[in-house]
Amino acid sequence: MKKNWLEIGISSGLVFLMIVLILAAQMALPAELRSSGFALIVLLFMVAMGLAGLKLMDMK
């Protein structure tokens, strides 16, 4: 049961972080760099979720 709550917390935290980073990129980056910024943020999000998933799989 504890692992489920940990998984929900990590996933929610990473999604919240992604949203904050996308909003920051929207406000801070010039228009011609926004799409690259968004792509980089999504790529980092996917890597972070994968690493979090591997870490949760190691927990028993």
Protein Blocks (a to p, Z undefined) as FASTA:
>chain_A
ZZmmmmmmmmmmmmmmmmmmmmmmmmmpcfklmmmmmmmmmmmmmmmmmmmmmmmmmpZZ
